[in-house]
Amino acid sequence: MKTSITIISSLLLLASCTVKVPYGQTVTMDSATLMDKIKGGWYGQTIGCTYGGPTEFKYKGGIMMEEIPIPWYDDYIYDTYIEDPGLYDDVYMDLTFMETMLKYGLDAPVEEYAKAFAYADYKLWHANQAARYNIMNGRSAPESGHWKYNPHADDIDFQIEADFIGMLYPGQVNKASELSDRIGHIMNYGDGWYGGVFIGAMYCLAYVCNDIPTIVTEALKTIPEGTKFHSTIADVIKYWKKYPKDWKQCWFEVTNRHANDVGCPEGVWNGFNIDATINSAFVVIGLLYGDGDLLKTMDISTRCGNDSDCNPASAAGILGVMYGYDAIPEYWKKGAERIKDIPFPYTSLSLDQVCTENFNLVKTLFSCNEGDADCIYIDVEKPQPVRYEQSFEGIVPVEKRVLKKAFTTSVDLKFKGNSIVVEGSVRKTGHADDSYVASVTALLDGAEIEHFTMPIDYIKRKYEIFSAYCFASGEHTLTLRLDNPHPDYELYASEMVVYDEK
């Protein structure tokens, strides 16, 4: 039989929540507390993104030492928001999907979510851009995010876009996982998908429990054991327990074991790592070692390096849901208050508007007793693992070759392996516009295997020239032929990564 818990303040949780999540119980939350937590999540995410912004990918494969200051002043968020709006892709990507939900309803078709971001005006990178190209060229979800068609399937993209999913489902991680399955596979697969499932689960649990280690451990139950993602986060927990006062040692142990990017061509054998597993690990390191303090949490997640604006954004957002907006020190809120009514770039929603819309959606999803509209009732779900899936199974990088080959007719690339990714782009050689679309044919050992187009337009671009996986292992020649040469344009192949069977 279910029992009931009432949460009437973000700072007044039952003591039992500090040691366990109230599974099988009904949590009653009043509207003021719900809004405080939602507002805390969105403001926390915005503050964390801004805090880490100046460091993004400046520290690759290394720690940002404490001696290096991170700037902040009262109007820092406002100034950053006006001068560098593109920094907030962590937020406006979430809002793209939320606007789709507001337009088409809570059961919006996956195709509408996919079209919304694929045809948006903002720039994209990695898994998002590869998925955008796929969708624009007829390859729909979930194939648009699958590793055989998206070399960035394990990248961080869905991880930074899943915050809003967790904030829609207080205490109901499995319902959040269902929505993550639909949206996350638009641009990711395997560990890339798991990044969003896990982050969303921590947000869900932050509504009903104020113990950070419990939230981390319980959220990890949504991820199947035996996956790289699960083992990476499990090692963060393991080394946090072993070195509870030394986040740098935890960082070293986890990085030493798990910072080996296999998929993203740019990250293979490189300090650059945009993989969801290692960046989620840095979110967790910030949470576990931050002791519930906003500055300490953001600072550690930032100083872990790599995608160091996205990681403190999620960590601060989770803390914001846990403790609520009112608990965020004024020092961090002053700048955010100045932008609260300014719509985020590429969206119609401002910070305060998204809080209101998030609140209304939660009130729609969680029913109250008739005549008692000032609260919601949350039947807290015990996390269940989502299905097992892994990208790039059975293959490993065996060569990474610098090419620097520009061509206007064709190029032959000899290699030994069973998979290949060729990085590069269309480039201008004259004073031309962005209307050109290269028509390219790929041949493997003389046999045509794919014909595709490559727009020079940055929004519509193909992120790599070519990728193909799991053909017969051996010595091969890949020919890339430009079928519509133009004197003002060329194809430029920068690098290639070759894989083979383990």
N, C-alpha and C positions, 0 to 999 in steps of 0.2 A: 504493500500500500504506500502511495506517495505521501510524503510529508511536505510542509510548506515553509519557505524561508522568505522573509520580507527584507528587501534592501531599500532603505529610505534615504540613504545618503551615500555618496561615493567614499566618504571617509568613515562610514559606520557599517562595516561588514561583520557578520558573525565570526567569532574567533575560529570556528571550525573551518572556514574558508581559507585560513592561513596554512592549513595542513592538507586539505583535500578539496576537491571540487564536489559540490553537492549533487552528484549523479542520482537520478531517480527521484529527485525532489522538484517541487515547483517553486520557483523564485518569483516573488512579486516585487516589481520595481515601479516606483512612482515616476510620473512624467518628468519631474524636475531632475531626478537622478539620471534618468535615461538621457535627457538632453545634455546634462553636464558631462556625461561620459562620451557621448557622440561628439560634442564640441571639443572635449579634451583630445579625442582621437584625431580629428581633422587639424586642429591647431597644433597639436604635438607633431604630426607628420610634417606640416609646413615649417615649423620651427626647426625640426631636425634636418630637413632637406637644406634649409638655408645655412644652418650651422656648418654642415659638411661640404657645402658647395665649392668653396675655394680649393678644396683638396682633391676633388674628383679625379681619380686615375693619375694623380701625381706621385702616389706612393704605390708602386706595383711590385709585389713580391717582398715588400719590406714594411716595417712599422714607421709611422710618423712619430718621432720622439717628442716627449713632453716639453723639451726646450723650445720647440717651434710653436709660436703662438697662433691661435685661430682667432680672427677678428670678430668682434661683436660690439655693438653700441645700440642705443635706444631705437634708432631709425634704420637699423641694418636690414631688417626684413623688407621694409618699405623701399629702401634704396635698391636692394637686390631685385625685388619684384619689378621695379620700373626699368632698371638697367639691363637685367638678364632674365627676362621672363621664361626663356627656354629651359632654365634650370629646373623648373617645376613640372617636368614631364612625369615625375613621380605622382603628382596630383592630377594634372589635367588628363592623363591617360585613364586614371580611375573615373574621372568625371565624364569622359567620353562614353564609357559603358553605363554609368549611372544615368546619363541623359537618354541613352537608348532605352533603358528600363523605364524611365519616366514617360517616354513617348509611346512605347509598345507594350508596356505592362510588365508585371513580374515574371511572366512566362514568355518574354520576348524571344523570338527565334534566334538561334545562333547566327544565322546569316545576317541578321540586322546588326548584331554586335560586330561581326567581321567587317561588314561594309562601313560601319561608322568610323572605325579607326583606319581602315585601308584607304578610304577616300577623304580623310581629314587633311587639312592644309599644313599640319606640322611635319617636321622632319622626324624620321625614325632611323633606328640603327639595329644591327644584329638580328635577333629572332623576329622582332617586330617588322623590320624592313623586308626581310626575306619572306615573311608571311604576307605582307602587303603586296609584294610583287606576285606571289602565288595567287592571291585572291583576285588581283587585277587581271591576271592572265588565265583565269578559269580553273585554278586548283583550289577548291574550297576546303573549309575545315571539316574534319580534323587533319586532312592531308597537308594543309597549309603549314602546320606546325610539326609534322612528322619528320624525324631526323633524315630519312631518305630523300626528302625534298627540301629540308631546311637545315643546313649545317650548324645552325645556332640553336638547335632544339633544346640544349641544356643551359642556355644562357639565362640571365637574371630577369628577362623581360616580364614574364607573368608574375614573378615575385614582387615586383614594384607596382603591379597593377591590381593586386588582390586585396589590398587593405580594405577597400570599400565592401568587399564580400563579407569579410569577418565582421565589419561593423553593422551589417544588415541582419546578422543572425546571432544575437546574444545567447550564449550558452548552448548553441545548437551547431556543433562542429560538423556533423554529418550532412546537414542541409547545406551548409556552406561548401562542403566538399562536392556536393552535387552540382552547384553552380560553377565551382572552380573547374570541374570536369568539362563543362560545356564551353566556358570562356577560355580557359587556360590552354586548351588544345587548338585554339585558333593560331597561336604563335609558338607554342612549346610542346614538348613531349618528355616523358621520363623525368629525370631530375629537374629539368626546367619547369615542368608542371608541378612537381612536388614542392618547389620553392613557394609557389603561390598557395598551395593547399596548406602548407605548414604555417606560413605567415598569417593566413586567414584564420586558422584554428587558434593561434595565440590571441588574436583580437577577440574571437568569440569567447574564449575562456576568461579574458581580462574583465569582461562584464560581471562575472560571477565568482571570481576568486582573486585575492590580492597577494598571493604568494608566487613570486616570479619563478623559482625553480619548479614548482608544481605546474605552472602554466607551460613552461618549456617541455617538461617531461611528458605531460599529458598530450600536448599538441603533437609531439613526435609519434604518438600512437596512431596518427592518421597515415603515417608513411610506412609502407611494407618493410619489414626486416629483410636484410640481404641486398638492399639497394645501396648505392654509393651515398645517396643523400642521408639515409638513416644512419649509416655507419659514421658519417662525418659529424652529424649533430650529436650522436651518442658519444663520440670521442670528445667533443666540446664539454659535455656534461662530466665525462670521466676525468678529464684533466682539470676542470674547475674544482672538482672534489679533491683531487690530488694536490693542486696548487691554488688554494682558495684565496690567496692574497696576491697572486702573481699572474695577471692576465697576459703578460708578455710570454711567459713560459707556456701557458695554455695555447696562445697564438702560435708559438713555434712548433709545439707538438702536433697541432692540428694541421698547420700549413705544411709541415714536413711530410705528413702522411697523405694529405688529400688535395694539395694545390697542383694537381696534374691535369690540366685541361686537355681533353681528347677531341672534343668536337669543334669549337670555335677555331677556325684556321689561324686567326690572329693570336689566339691564346696558346696554341700548341708550342711547347718548348720555349715559353716566353714568360716573363714576370707579369705581363698583362693577364688578368684573369677575371672574366665577366661571368663565369660559371655560377649557377644558382647555389650549388652546394657550399662553396667556400664563402660566398657573400652572405648566405643565410647564417653560416657559422659565425661571421663577424657581427651580425645582428644579435645572436645569442650570447656571444662573449660580452657585448655591451650590456645586455640585460642582466646576466648572471653576476658580472663584476661591478655593475653600476649601483647595486644595493638600493634600487628604487629612487635614486637621485637623478633628476633629469640631466643636469650638466654632466655628471660622471658617466652616465649611460651613453649620452650622445658622444662625449669626448672619446671614450674607449672605442665605440663602434667606428668613429671617424678615423682614429689613429691606427686601426687595423689595416687601413689602406684599401686599394682597389676601388670598388664603386662606393666611395666614401661619402657621397651625399645620400644615396638611396638607403644605405644600411642604417645610419642614424635616424633617417626619416621613419622607417618602420619601427625601430626600437622606441623612439619617442612617441610615436602614435599609439603603440601598445601600452606604454606607461600612461599616456593621456586617457585612454579608455579605462584603465585600471583605477586611477586616482581622480579623474575628472578635471574639467577645465579650471574650476575654482582652486584646485590645488597647485596649478602651474604658477610658479613665482612671477610677480609682475615684471621682473627684469626681462623675462623672455616674451611676455605678451604685448609689450608696448608697441613694438613695430608691427606685430600681427594685427593689432587693433586698427592700425592705420590702413590696412589693405582689406579689411573684412567685407567691405561693400564693393570692391573692385573685382569684376569677373576675372577668373583665371584665363590665361591665354587660350585661344581656340575654343572656349566654352562660353556658355551663357550664365554660368554659376559662379557666384562669389563665395568666399569662405563661409560667411553666415548663411547664405542661401543653401549651400550644400548641407550644412548642419540641419537646417529646417527640413529639406527634402529627405535626408537620411532618417530623421526622426519620424516623419510621416510614413515612410516606407516600413519602418520597424513597427509602428503602430498598426499598420495594415496587416503585417505578417503575424503579429502576436495579439490574439484576441483577449479582451477583458470581459468580465461579467457585465451583463446589461445594466446600465445605470452607473457603472463604475469606470468611466472612460479615462480617469486620471492615472491609470497604471497599466502595466502589461504583465502577463503571466508567462513565465519561461519554464518549459519542461526541459530540464538540463539533460543533454545527451552525452552518453559515454562514447568517446571517440572510437570509430572503427577504421581500420586501414583501408585506404583506397586500393585499386588493383595494382599489381606489379607491372611495371614497364621500365625498360632501360634503353637508352639510345646507344648506338655504336657498339652493340654487343658483338664480341667475337673478333673485333678488329682493333689494331693499335697503330699509331703513327710510326712510320719507319723512315721517312725522309721529309725534310722541309727545305725546299730549294728556292733561292732567290732567282727570279727570272729577269725582270726589267726588260721585257720584250714588247716593243711597240710594233704593230703590224696593220697593214691596210688590205692585205689579201688573205694570207693564212699563216699558221704557225704549227709546227710539229713538236710535241713534247714526249720524249721517251722516258719511261719509268718502269719500275718493277714493283708490283703489288696487286691489290684487288679493289682499291678505291682511290679516288683522287678528287681534290678540290683545287680549283685555279682561282686565285684572287685577282681582281683587276677591275677595270671600268672603261667606259667610252670617254675619250678625251678630245678636246678641240685642238686643231693644229693651225687654224686661221681665225678670222674675225667672223665667227658664225654664231647663230642663235642656239637655243636649246630644243629645237623642234626635231632634230635628227633622232631616228630610232634605228639602231644597228640590227641587221638581220644576220643571225649566226647559225651555222650548222656545225655540230660536233660529230666527229667520226672516231670510232675506236678500232684500231687496226684496219682502217680503210672502210669499215661498215658504218653507215649513218646510224646514230643512236638517238639524236635529239636535234630538233630545230627550235630556236627560240629568238626572242627579240631583246634588245638592250637599249632602253631609252637613255639619253644623256641627261634628261630632266632628273634632278636630284631626288625629288619626291617619289618619282616612279621608277627609280633605278633598280637594276638587279644587283644584289649585294655582292655576289661573286660572279665571275664569268661563267663558271661551270662547276658542277659537282655530280659525282656518280659513285655509288657504293655497291660493294659485294658482287662484283662480276668475277670471272675466273681469275684466280691468282696466277701471276706470271709476268713476263716482259711484254709491255704494250707500247703503242704509240697513239697518243691522243692528238687529233688534228682539229684545230679550231679555224673555221673558214668564214671570212666575212663576205656575205653574199651581195651586199649593196654598198660597195666602197664609195667614199666621197672624199674629195681632196681636202676638205676642211676638218675631217675627223679621223681618228684612229682608235683601235683597241689596244689597251695597254695591260699586259699580264705582269703583275708585280711579283707574286710568289705562288708556289704550289705546295700542297701537303699531300703526301702519299701514305696510304694505309695498307696493311696486309693482315692476314689471319694471325691470331695470337700464336 
